[in-house]
Amino acid sequence: MLVRKFSEGESYTQECGPNCEFRTILKKGEVGDMGAGVIKMKGPTWNKLAAHDKWHQFYIILKGKGTMQIGDEKIPVTAPSVVMIPFNTMHALQLAENEEVEYVYVNQFLKDSI
């Protein structure tokens, strides 16, 4: 069993607009083929459009709202909701002025990347 508060996660940075906070809460391989983190963002901001070739990814939107870009499609997201992002799919989250969001991402690593 593993219990970890979000605040105990390891802080990290990635390419993002202002007002973004990133924490790893479950490291790759710590529990099987899973990994997870928590992200807090305050708009106006964005995270970089990117794709992952070694894992599927889920966003569990806990609080707030924003606009999710998956491929060429832009979709409004609001809490509570879940977003499934298949591997090799370009995606990003954008927040307008006064929008805030907190979400957990869960990565399921492909067998050859564990």
Secondary structure, 3 states (H helix, E strand, C coil): CCCCCHHHCEEECCCECCCEEEEEEEEEEEECCEEEEEEEEECCEEECCECCCCEEEEEEEEEEEEEEEECCEEEEEECCEEEEECCCCCEEEEECCCCEEEEEEEEEECHHHC
